[in-house]
Amino acid sequence: MKLSDLRLTVVGVPRSTGFVSKHVIVELMTDEGLTGIGEMSDFSHLPYYSIDLNDLATVLKGILIGQNPFQLSRINMELKSHFPEANFYYEKGNFIRNGIDAALHDLCAKALNMPVSEFMGGAIQHKIKVCFPIFRHRFMEEVEENIAVVRERLAQGFDVFRLYVGKNLDADEAFLDGVQREFGSRVKIKSLDFSHLLDWKASLKAIRRLSAYDFEMVESPAPQNDFEGLRQVRMKSDYPVSEHVWSFRQQHEMLRQDSVDIFNISPIFIGGLTSARKAAAAAEVAGKGCLLGTTQELSIGTAAMAHLGSTLVNLNYTSDPTGPELYVGDVVKEPVRYEEGYLIVPGADKPGLGMELDPDKIEQYRVPDLSWGAVSVHQLQDRTSQTKQ
């Protein structure tokens, strides 16, 4: 079996907030009629530069066409030589490699008529505990809005939340106080996520201020690649420290300097399922725990993470992938499911990732390119109305 063609399709799917996130849907075809699908998730992030899709497709076809899709190590080595690690959190080369690697896993598992989790060694769990994100407060007026989000999502079964902090500590404290007063032990705050916003001293001060409230861990409490800062927070606070893995060099430094307790591993940031498995294995060898991170993927990307997580023996913290719950739509016929705060690993009775593209939804959300400002939520709403007529 050989790879025979590649198709990349840009979709812009609105979040419930109205912000349109752009994703690239990957289809890899073979000479035997099989198609694997993947997702280059959520390109709508800093830095503000765009990928030329035609140029990208030409480069990727040059790498992939004629290859045996089961040669995952060889293909990933070549992809990495063209889209190298840059030791940066939102490195779009990693996004590209992730989408291709997911499609390769989907394709190989389909060829063997098994789920991706079985292709990766076998599932040891079939659902993964996840938390819902509460986005960063800028103004005090947003506190009540976010408490309402907790109220709504708790009714849907989500009882663990991740709070982005550091922009307005007064509002962060008011939110935590409001949650504690209204929900008590029914709601758990998994983490205070600083997202590299503050230096380690400012983060430590914020942690101590907010420690009157219950939370499990702190995440990214220092600027990117400040390994000493992470270690200082770890040593000086009473909470475990979590950090994303976005390159093997960065993970090596975090291990060497013993900077973190928990590795936040997501295929999108490390460049695919193949690399994510290696990062999780390195953490396991070092005696470190893991959780699955997110950039707010659609169902294809979320399904890939679910299959990965189902195989990890050191996935011992609540994970983050709730992206499909944040969007008003999706591009597959049956989106991933959540039950009582758990992400259900899809496709136990289906080969591959267990996802099937919906051509009508693809057309509904399709946009011309990845450039900034190329589509608005109003244009997508107009297109939706037309398709319903």
URSUL-V945576 format. One record per residue. N is the residue number from 1. RES is the residue in three letters. BURIAL is # if it has 9 or more other ideal C-beta (glycine too) atoms within 8 Angstrom, else .. D_CENTER is the distance of its C-alpha to the mean C-alpha in Angstrom with 1 decimal. Layout:
n = (N & N)
res = (RES & RES)
burial = (BURIAL & BURIAL)
d_center = (D_CENTER & D_CENTER)
//
This chain:
n = (1 & 2 & 3 & 4 & 5 & 6 & 7 & 8 & 9 & 10 & 11 & 12 & 13 & 14 & 15 & 16 & 17 & 18 & 19 & 20 & 21 & 22 & 23 & 24 & 25 & 26 & 27 & 28 & 29 & 30 & 31 & 32 & 33 & 34 & 35 & 36 & 37 & 38 & 39 & 40 & 41 & 42 & 43 & 44 & 45 & 46 & 47 & 48 & 49 & 50 & 51 & 52 & 53 & 54 & 55 & 56 & 57 & 58 & 59 & 60 & 61 & 62 & 63 & 64 & 65 & 66 & 67 & 68 & 69 & 70 & 71 & 72 & 73 & 74 & 75 & 76 & 77 & 78 & 79 & 80 & 81 & 82 & 83 & 84 & 85 & 86 & 87 & 88 & 89 & 90 & 91 & 92 & 93 & 94 & 95 & 96 & 97 & 98 & 99 & 100 & 101 & 102 & 103 & 104 & 105 & 106 & 107 & 108 & 109 & 110 & 111 & 112 & 113 & 114 & 115 & 116 & 117 & 118 & 119 & 120 & 121 & 122 & 123 & 124 & 125 & 126 & 127 & 128 & 129 & 130 & 131 & 132 & 133 & 134 & 135 & 136 & 137 & 138 & 139 & 140 & 141 & 142 & 143 & 144 & 145 & 146 & 147 & 148 & 149 & 150 & 151 & 152 & 153 & 154 & 155 & 156 & 157 & 158 & 159 & 160 & 161 & 162 & 163 & 164 & 165 & 166 & 167 & 168 & 169 & 170 & 171 & 172 & 173 & 174 & 175 & 176 & 177 & 178 & 179 & 180 & 181 & 182 & 183 & 184 & 185 & 186 & 187 & 188 & 189 & 190 & 191 & 192 & 193 & 194 & 195 & 196 & 197 & 198 & 199 & 200 & 201 & 202 & 203 & 204 & 205 & 206 & 207 & 208 & 209 & 210 & 211 & 212 & 213 & 214 & 215 & 216 & 217 & 218 & 219 & 220 & 221 & 222 & 223 & 224 & 225 & 226 & 227 & 228 & 229 & 230 & 231 & 232 & 233 & 234 & 235 & 236 & 237 & 238 & 239 & 240 & 241 & 242 & 243 & 244 & 245 & 246 & 247 & 248 & 249 & 250 & 251 & 252 & 253 & 254 & 255 & 256 & 257 & 258 & 259 & 260 & 261 & 262 & 263 & 264 & 265 & 266 & 267 & 268 & 269 & 270 & 271 & 272 & 273 & 274 & 275 & 276 & 277 & 278 & 279 & 280 & 281 & 282 & 283 & 284 & 285 & 286 & 287 & 288 & 289 & 290 & 291 & 292 & 293 & 294 & 295 & 296 & 297 & 298 & 299 & 300 & 301 & 302 & 303 & 304 & 305 & 306 & 307 & 308 & 309 & 310 & 311 & 312 & 313 & 314 & 315 & 316 & 317 & 318 & 319 & 320 & 321 & 322 & 323 & 324 & 325 & 326 & 327 & 328 & 329 & 330 & 331 & 332 & 333 & 334 & 335 & 336 & 337 & 338 & 339 & 340 & 341 & 342 & 343 & 344 & 345 & 346 & 347 & 348 & 349 & 350 & 351 & 352 & 353 & 354 & 355 & 356 & 357 & 358 & 359 & 360 & 361 & 362 & 363 & 364 & 365 & 366 & 367 & 368 & 369 & 370 & 371 & 372 & 373 & 374 & 375 & 376 & 377 & 378 & 379 & 380 & 381 & 382 & 383 & 384 & 385 & 386 & 387 & 388 & 389)
res = (MET & LYS & LEU & SER & ASP & LEU & ARG & LEU & THR & VAL & VAL & GLY & VAL & PRO & ARG & SER & THR & GLY & PHE & VAL & SER & LYS & HIS & VAL & ILE & VAL & GLU & LEU & MET & THR & ASP & GLU & GLY & LEU & THR & GLY & ILE & GLY & GLU & MET & SER & ASP & PHE & SER & HIS & LEU & PRO & TYR & TYR & SER & ILE & ASP & LEU & ASN & ASP & LEU & ALA & THR & VAL & LEU & LYS & GLY & ILE & LEU & ILE & GLY & GLN & ASN & PRO & PHE & GLN & LEU & SER & ARG & ILE & ASN & MET & GLU & LEU & LYS & SER & HIS & PHE & PRO & GLU & ALA & ASN & PHE & TYR & TYR & GLU & LYS & GLY & ASN & PHE & ILE & ARG & ASN & GLY & ILE & ASP & ALA & ALA & LEU & HIS & ASP & LEU & CYS & ALA & LYS & ALA & LEU & ASN & MET & PRO & VAL & SER & GLU & PHE & MET & GLY & GLY & ALA & ILE & GLN & HIS & LYS & ILE & LYS & VAL & CYS & PHE & PRO & ILE & PHE & ARG & HIS & ARG & PHE & MET & GLU & GLU & VAL & GLU & GLU & ASN & ILE & ALA & VAL & VAL & ARG & GLU & ARG & LEU & ALA & GLN & GLY & PHE & ASP & VAL & PHE & ARG & LEU & TYR & VAL & GLY & LYS & ASN & LEU & ASP & ALA & ASP & GLU & ALA & PHE & LEU & ASP & GLY & VAL & GLN & ARG & GLU & PHE & GLY & SER & ARG & VAL & LYS & ILE & LYS & SER & LEU & ASP & PHE & SER & HIS & LEU & LEU & ASP & TRP & LYS & ALA & SER & LEU & LYS & ALA & ILE & ARG & ARG & LEU & SER & ALA & TYR & ASP & PHE & GLU & MET & VAL & GLU & SER & PRO & ALA & PRO & GLN & ASN & ASP & PHE & GLU & GLY & LEU & ARG & GLN & VAL & ARG & MET & LYS & SER & ASP & TYR & PRO & VAL & SER & GLU & HIS & VAL & TRP & SER & PHE & ARG & GLN & GLN & HIS & GLU & MET & LEU & ARG & GLN & ASP & SER & VAL & ASP & ILE & PHE & ASN & ILE & SER & PRO & ILE & PHE & ILE & GLY & GLY & LEU & THR & SER & ALA & ARG & LYS & ALA & ALA & ALA & ALA & ALA & GLU & VAL & ALA & GLY & LYS & GLY & CYS & LEU & LEU & GLY & THR & THR & GLN & GLU & LEU & SER & ILE & GLY & THR & ALA & ALA & MET & ALA & HIS & LEU & GLY & SER & THR & LEU & VAL & ASN & LEU & ASN & TYR & THR & SER & ASP & PRO & THR & GLY & PRO & GLU & LEU & TYR & VAL & GLY & ASP & VAL & VAL & LYS & GLU & PRO & VAL & ARG & TYR & GLU & GLU & GLY & TYR & LEU & ILE & VAL & PRO & GLY & ALA & ASP & LYS & PRO & GLY & LEU & GLY & MET & GLU & LEU & ASP & PRO & ASP & LYS & ILE & GLU & GLN & TYR & ARG & VAL & PRO & ASP & LEU & SER & TRP & GLY & ALA & VAL & SER & VAL & HIS & GLN & LEU & GLN & ASP & ARG & THR & SER & GLN & THR & LYS & GLN)
burial = (# & . & # & . & . & # & . & # & # & # & # & # & # & # & # & . & . & . & . & # & # & # & # & # & # & # & # & # & # & # & . & . & . & # & # & # & # & # & # & # & # & # & # & . & . & . & . & . & . & . & # & . & # & . & . & # & # & . & # & # & # & . & # & # & # & . & # & . & # & . & . & # & . & . & # & # & . & # & # & # & . & . & # & . & # & . & # & . & . & # & # & # & # & # & # & # & # & # & # & # & # & # & # & # & # & # & # & # & # & # & # & . & . & . & # & # & # & # & # & # & . & . & # & . & # & . & # & # & # & # & # & # & # & # & . & # & # & . & . & # & . & # & # & . & . & # & # & . & # & # & # & . & # & # & . & . & # & # & . & # & # & # & # & # & # & # & # & # & # & . & # & # & # & # & # & # & # & # & # & # & . & . & # & . & . & . & # & . & # & # & # & # & # & # & # & # & . & # & # & # & . & # & # & # & . & # & # & . & # & # & . & . & # & . & # & # & # & # & # & # & # & # & . & . & . & # & # & # & # & # & # & # & # & # & . & . & # & . & # & # & # & # & # & # & # & # & # & # & . & # & # & . & # & # & # & . & # & . & # & # & # & # & # & # & # & # & # & # & # & # & # & # & # & # & # & # & # & # & # & # & . & # & # & # & . & . & . & # & # & # & # & # & # & # & # & # & # & # & # & # & # & # & # & # & # & # & # & # & # & # & # & # & . & # & # & . & # & # & # & # & # & # & # & # & . & # & # & . & # & # & # & # & . & . & . & # & . & # & . & . & # & # & # & # & # & # & # & . & . & . & # & # & # & # & # & . & # & # & . & . & # & # & . & # & # & . & # & . & # & # & . & . & . & # & # & . & # & . & . & # & # & . & # & # & . & . & # & . & .)
d_center = (30.5 & 29.4 & 26.8 & 28.8 & 26.6 & 23.3 & 22.3 & 19.6 & 19.3 & 17.8 & 17.0 & 16.7 & 15.6 & 16.7 & 15.0 & 17.6 & 18.4 & 19.6 & 17.2 & 16.5 & 13.2 & 13.8 & 12.2 & 14.2 & 15.1 & 16.5 & 19.6 & 21.4 & 25.0 & 27.5 & 31.3 & 31.4 & 29.8 & 26.4 & 23.2 & 19.7 & 16.7 & 13.3 & 10.9 & 10.4 & 7.8 & 8.9 & 11.7 & 13.2 & 12.7 & 15.4 & 17.3 & 19.3 & 20.1 & 19.7 & 19.6 & 22.7 & 21.7 & 25.1 & 25.3 & 21.9 & 23.0 & 26.3 & 24.9 & 22.6 & 25.5 & 27.6 & 25.4 & 24.7 & 27.7 & 30.1 & 27.8 & 27.6 & 24.0 & 24.5 & 25.0 & 21.4 & 22.3 & 24.7 & 22.4 & 19.6 & 22.3 & 23.5 & 20.1 & 19.7 & 23.2 & 22.5 & 19.1 & 19.5 & 17.4 & 18.4 & 17.4 & 15.4 & 12.0 & 11.3 & 13.3 & 13.3 & 15.1 & 12.1 & 10.3 & 13.6 & 14.0 & 10.7 & 11.9 & 15.3 & 14.6 & 12.9 & 16.0 & 18.2 & 17.1 & 17.5 & 20.9 & 22.2 & 21.5 & 23.2 & 26.1 & 26.6 & 26.2 & 23.7 & 20.1 & 17.5 & 17.5 & 21.2 & 21.0 & 18.9 & 21.6 & 21.5 & 19.7 & 20.9 & 19.3 & 18.5 & 16.6 & 14.0 & 14.5 & 11.9 & 12.5 & 12.6 & 12.1 & 15.4 & 15.3 & 17.7 & 21.4 & 23.5 & 26.6 & 28.3 & 28.5 & 24.8 & 25.3 & 26.9 & 24.3 & 21.5 & 23.8 & 24.3 & 20.6 & 20.8 & 24.0 & 22.6 & 19.5 & 21.7 & 23.9 & 21.2 & 20.6 & 17.8 & 19.7 & 17.2 & 15.7 & 13.9 & 16.1 & 15.5 & 18.9 & 21.4 & 22.5 & 25.1 & 25.9 & 28.7 & 26.3 & 23.8 & 26.8 & 28.1 & 24.9 & 24.9 & 28.6 & 28.3 & 25.7 & 27.9 & 31.0 & 29.9 & 27.7 & 28.8 & 27.5 & 26.0 & 22.8 & 21.0 & 19.1 & 16.6 & 16.2 & 17.4 & 14.7 & 16.7 & 14.1 & 16.9 & 19.1 & 22.2 & 24.2 & 24.5 & 27.8 & 26.7 & 23.7 & 26.1 & 28.5 & 25.9 & 24.9 & 28.6 & 29.2 & 26.6 & 27.4 & 29.9 & 27.0 & 25.1 & 21.5 & 20.2 & 18.6 & 18.0 & 15.0 & 15.4 & 19.1 & 20.3 & 19.9 & 17.8 & 19.6 & 22.1 & 22.4 & 25.7 & 24.4 & 21.8 & 24.6 & 26.9 & 24.7 & 24.3 & 28.0 & 29.1 & 27.1 & 27.1 & 23.4 & 21.0 & 18.8 & 15.1 & 13.6 & 10.6 & 11.7 & 11.9 & 15.2 & 17.7 & 20.3 & 18.3 & 17.6 & 21.3 & 22.4 & 20.6 & 22.2 & 25.5 & 25.8 & 24.4 & 22.2 & 19.7 & 19.8 & 16.2 & 13.6 & 10.0 & 8.6 & 5.5 & 7.1 & 6.0 & 7.7 & 10.5 & 11.3 & 10.9 & 11.7 & 15.1 & 14.1 & 11.6 & 14.6 & 16.9 & 15.0 & 15.0 & 18.6 & 19.6 & 18.4 & 20.4 & 23.4 & 23.4 & 23.3 & 20.0 & 17.6 & 13.8 & 11.0 & 7.5 & 5.1 & 2.2 & 3.8 & 5.3 & 5.5 & 9.1 & 10.6 & 10.9 & 7.3 & 7.0 & 10.4 & 9.8 & 7.6 & 10.5 & 13.0 & 12.0 & 12.0 & 15.3 & 16.9 & 16.3 & 19.4 & 18.0 & 15.1 & 17.3 & 15.4 & 13.7 & 9.9 & 7.4 & 5.8 & 8.5 & 7.5 & 10.6 & 12.7 & 12.5 & 13.8 & 17.4 & 17.1 & 15.4 & 16.7 & 17.4 & 20.5 & 19.1 & 15.6 & 13.9 & 15.8 & 15.7 & 18.9 & 20.1 & 16.8 & 15.5 & 13.1 & 15.6 & 15.0 & 16.3 & 19.1 & 21.4 & 24.3 & 22.7 & 22.1 & 19.0 & 15.6 & 17.9 & 16.8 & 19.6 & 19.4 & 21.6 & 23.8 & 24.8 & 21.4 & 20.6 & 23.8 & 23.3 & 20.1 & 21.1 & 21.7 & 23.8 & 21.5 & 18.8 & 21.3 & 21.0 & 22.9 & 23.5 & 22.9 & 23.2 & 22.3 & 26.1 & 26.3 & 23.7 & 25.6 & 28.8 & 27.5 & 26.4 & 29.9 & 31.6 & 29.9 & 31.1 & 34.6)
//
